[in-house]
């Protein structure tokens, strides 16, 4: 997916910043604000942040955004301003491939939108469409294409509506969303092909296991069967078929135990896969959290640093996607 054009969601400001824009573009710095009213200073700062984002001065943009959203008086920011700032921060973090952190910014942006009463104007819908597009980007890049497809469909519908009102502002993002739909459809078709391959492998290894009397061959078939079931579980998880993912991961763990091997990083991978699937089932989230907590000591003992980070991120973000879904339901 192409990166979001963050400026297309920039909200209407309360003051005319034409002079400030000219100064910023000429000097690439924030204009002097001595003696100016607070609301004009804020609008000038918003304009400067937009310039930094568009100019891809990402470090400076992040610093300026965080100065505003984490300030002592951040609660006084107009909600649309705050929502756009969190959206811009989300986009910058996505560029750095920090998807878990980006979800936190999405949650904050949606919280700001959810607090706005009354009719949803163009600026509101532009920010909402942009958040959905970014969420689809995150979930596409984390191989959660079922979730990405739903988010992108909503984003595309909003961009179609917005483009009808203001094509000059939204035509480019509508094209981006349509192109991204093609990417996700291709990914889903590829997943179906891979799933078919693993299903064929699973059947083959089960037959080998049933038919061979040789102990070593049986062990090799059992090892291959575990790998195949694990891969099927991952594909099911990516496609949004959570209950089948739970079944495949559970079977993989059960067959892995039959090998009577010392606990290893492979056991961690299998169990983390199961925890991911359980986490997506509302009535199994407590079980997922308990499983992840039980895996941490093993991961530390094995010095499996990547698994430790993955477990900690899952525990940290266990409610984030759920909160985002609830916020979206409230807005729609």
C-alpha positions in Angstrom: 0.0 0.0 0.0 1.1 3.5 -0.7 1.7 5.8 2.4 -1.2 7.9 3.4 -1.2 11.5 2.1 -1.6 13.0 5.6 -2.3 16.5 4.3 -5.5 15.5 2.7 -6.9 15.1 6.2 -5.6 18.4 7.6 -8.6 20.2 9.2 -9.8 23.7 8.5 -8.1 26.2 10.8 -9.8 29.0 12.8 -7.5 31.7 11.5 -6.1 32.8 8.1 -2.5 31.5 8.0 -1.7 32.6 4.5 1.2 34.8 5.7 2.5 32.1 8.0 2.5 29.6 5.2 4.5 31.9 2.9 7.0 32.5 5.7 7.3 28.8 6.5 7.8 27.9 2.8 10.4 30.6 2.4 12.4 29.9 5.5 11.5 26.3 6.4 11.2 27.5 10.1 8.4 28.4 12.4 7.6 32.2 12.2 7.9 34.4 15.2 4.8 34.4 17.4 5.5 37.1 20.0 2.5 39.1 20.9 0.1 37.0 18.8 -3.2 35.5 20.2 -2.9 31.9 21.5 -5.4 30.6 18.9 -3.4 32.1 16.0 -0.2 30.7 17.4 -1.7 27.3 17.6 -3.0 27.5 14.0 0.5 28.6 12.8 2.0 25.7 14.7 -0.4 23.3 13.0 0.6 24.7 9.7 4.2 24.3 10.5 3.7 20.6 11.5 1.9 20.0 8.2 4.9 21.5 6.4 7.3 19.3 8.3 5.2 16.2 7.5 4.9 17.1 3.8 8.6 17.9 3.6 9.4 14.5 5.2 11.4 16.0 8.0 10.1 13.2 10.2 12.2 13.7 13.3 11.3 17.4 13.5 7.6 16.6 12.7 7.5 14.0 15.5 9.0 16.3 18.0 6.5 19.1 17.1 3.6 16.7 17.3 4.6 15.3 20.6 5.2 18.8 22.0 1.5 19.5 21.3 -0.2 16.3 22.2 1.7 15.7 25.4 1.6 19.3 26.6 0.1 20.1 30.0 -2.8 21.9 28.2 -3.2 19.3 25.5 -6.8 18.7 26.6 -7.6 22.3 25.4 -6.7 21.4 21.8 -9.7 21.4 19.4 -10.7 17.8 18.9 -10.1 17.8 15.1 -6.7 19.4 15.6 -5.8 16.7 18.2 -7.2 13.9 16.0 -5.1 15.0 13.0 -1.9 15.3 15.1 -2.4 11.7 16.4 -3.1 10.6 12.8 0.1 12.3 11.6 2.0 10.6 14.4 0.5 7.3 13.4 1.7 7.8 9.9 5.2 8.6 10.9 5.4 5.6 13.1 4.0 3.3 10.3 6.9 4.6 8.2 9.3 3.3 10.8 7.4 -0.1 10.8 6.5 0.2 14.5 3.0 -1.1 14.0 2.1 -1.8 17.6 2.9 1.8 18.6 1.0 3.1 15.6 -2.2 1.4 16.9 -1.8 3.4 20.1 -1.9 6.7 18.1 -4.9 5.4 16.1 -6.7 4.7 19.4 -6.0 8.3 20.5 -7.1 9.8 17.2 -10.4 7.9 17.3 -11.0 8.8 20.9 -10.8 12.5 19.8 -13.3 11.9 17.0 -15.7 9.9 19.2 -16.0 12.9 21.5 -17.2 15.3 18.7 -21.0 15.6 18.8 -23.4 16.5 16.0 -23.1 16.3 12.3 -19.9 14.7 10.8 -18.4 17.4 8.5 -15.8 16.9 5.7 -12.8 17.4 8.0 -14.2 14.8 10.4 -14.8 12.2 7.6 -11.4 13.0 6.1 -9.6 12.1 9.3 -11.7 9.0 9.9 -11.0 7.8 6.3 -7.3 8.4 6.8 -7.2 6.5 10.1 -9.0 3.5 8.5 -6.6 3.6 5.6 -3.6 3.5 8.0 -5.2 0.7 10.0 -5.6 -1.3 6.8 -1.9 -0.6 6.0 -0.9 -1.9 9.4 -2.9 -5.0 9.2 -1.9 -5.7 5.6 1.8 -5.5 6.7 1.2 -7.7 9.7 -0.5 -10.3 7.4 -4.0 -9.7 8.9 -5.6 -9.3 5.5 -9.1 -10.1 6.6 -9.1 -7.2 9.0 -7.3 -5.0 6.5 -9.9 -5.7 3.8 -12.7 -4.6 6.1 -10.9 -1.4 7.1 -10.0 -0.6 3.6 -13.5 -1.1 2.3 -14.8 1.4 4.9 -12.0 3.9 4.0 -12.8 3.5 0.2 -16.5 4.2 0.8 -15.6 7.3 2.7 -13.2 8.5 0.1 -15.8 7.9 -2.6 -18.2 10.1 -0.6 -15.6 12.8 0.0 -14.4 12.8 -3.6 -17.9 13.5 -4.8 -17.9 16.6 -2.6 -14.3 17.7 -3.1 -12.4 15.9 -5.9 -9.4 18.2 -5.8 -8.8 17.3 -2.2 -9.6 13.6 -2.2 -9.2 12.1 -5.7 -5.6 11.0 -5.0 -6.5 9.1 -1.8 -9.5 7.5 -3.5 -7.1 6.1 -6.2 -4.7 5.0 -3.4 -7.5 3.1 -1.7 -8.7 1.4 -4.9 -5.1 0.3 -5.7 -4.7 -1.0 -2.2 -7.8 -3.1 -2.6 -6.1 -4.9 -5.5 -3.0 -5.5 -3.3 -5.1 -7.0 -0.6 -7.1 -9.2 -2.9 -3.9 -10.5 -4.5 -2.6 -11.2 -1.0 -5.7 -13.1 -0.1 -5.6 -15.2 -3.3 -1.9 -15.9 -2.5 -2.9 -17.0 1.0 -5.5 -19.4 -0.4 -2.9 -21.0 -2.7 -0.5 -21.4 0.2 -3.2 -22.8 2.4 -4.1 -25.4 -0.2 -0.4 -26.4 -0.4 -0.2 -26.8 3.4 -3.4 -28.8 3.5 -2.0 -31.2 0.9 1.2 -31.5 2.9 -0.8 -32.2 6.1 -2.7 -35.0 4.5 0.5 -36.5 3.1 2.3 -36.5 6.4 -0.7 -38.0 8.2 -0.8 -40.8 5.7 3.0 -41.4 6.2 2.6 -41.4 9.9 -0.2 -44.0 9.7 1.5 -46.2 7.2 5.2 -46.4 8.3 6.5 -48.8 10.8 9.9 -47.3 10.8 10.4 -45.3 14.0 12.7 -42.7 12.5 10.5 -42.2 9.4 7.5 -41.8 11.7 9.4 -39.2 13.7 10.3 -37.2 10.6 6.7 -37.4 9.4 5.5 -36.2 12.8 7.9 -33.3 12.8 6.8 -32.3 9.3 3.2 -32.6 10.3 3.7 -30.2 13.2 5.3 -27.6 10.9 2.5 -28.0 8.3 -0.3 -27.6 11.0 1.5 -24.5 12.4 1.7 -23.0 8.9 -2.0 -23.7 8.3 -2.8 -22.1 11.7 -0.9 -18.9 10.7 -2.7 -18.7 7.3 -6.1 -19.2 9.0 -5.2 -16.4 11.5 -4.2 -14.1 8.7 -7.4 -14.7 6.8 -9.5 -14.1 9.9 -10.7 -17.7 10.4 -9.9 -17.6 14.1 -11.6 -20.7 15.3 -9.9 -22.9 12.7 -6.6 -21.2 13.6 -7.1 -22.3 17.2 -7.8 -25.9 16.1 -4.6 -26.0 13.9 -2.3 -24.5 16.5 -3.8 -26.9 19.2 -3.2 -29.9 17.0 0.3 -28.8 16.2 1.1 -28.5 20.0 -0.4 -31.9 20.7 1.7 -33.6 18.0 4.8 -31.7 19.1 4.4 -33.1 22.6 4.4 -36.6 21.1 8.0 -36.0 20.0 9.1 -35.9 23.6 11.7 -33.2 23.0 13.0 -30.7 25.5 11.0 -27.4 25.3 12.5 -25.2 22.6 11.8 -22.0 20.6 9.6 -24.1 18.4 7.3 -24.8 21.3 7.2 -21.0 22.0 6.2 -20.3 18.4 3.4 -22.9 18.5 2.0 -21.6 21.8 2.3 -17.9 20.8 0.4 -18.7 17.6 -2.4 -20.3 19.8 -2.4 -17.2 22.1 -2.8 -14.9 19.1 -5.8 -16.8 17.9 -7.4 -17.0 21.4 -6.9 -13.3 21.8 -9.3 -12.6 18.9 -12.1 -14.6 20.6 -13.8 -12.4 23.1 -14.5 -15.2 25.6 -10.9 -16.6 25.3 -8.9 -13.4 25.9 -8.2 -14.2 29.5 -6.9 -17.7 28.5 -4.7 -16.0 25.9 -3.2 -13.6 28.5 -2.7 -16.4 31.0 -0.9 -18.5 28.3 1.4 -15.6 27.3 2.3 -14.9 30.9 3.2 -18.6 31.3 5.4 -18.5 28.2 7.5 -15.5 29.4 9.7 -17.5 31.9 10.4 -20.1 29.2 11.3 -17.5 26.6 13.7 -15.8 29.1 15.3 -19.1 30.1 15.9 -19.9 26.4 17.1 -16.4 25.8 14.7 -16.2 22.9 14.8 -12.4 22.6 12.5 -12.1 19.6 9.9 -14.2 21.3 10.2 -12.2 24.5 9.5 -9.0 22.6 6.6 -10.6 20.7 5.0 -11.8 23.9 5.5 -8.5 25.7 4.0 -6.6 22.7 1.0 -8.9 22.6 0.4 -8.5 26.4 0.8 -4.7 26.0 -1.5 -4.4 23.1 -4.0 -7.1 24.1 -7.0 -4.6 24.3 -5.9 -2.1 21.7 -7.4 -3.5 18.6 -10.6 -4.3 20.6 -10.8 -0.7 21.8 -10.3 0.6 18.2 -13.1 -1.6 17.0 -15.4 -0.4 19.7 -14.5 3.3 18.9 -15.2 2.7 15.2 -18.6 1.1 16.0 -19.5 4.1 18.1 -18.5 6.5 15.4 -20.3 4.7 12.6 
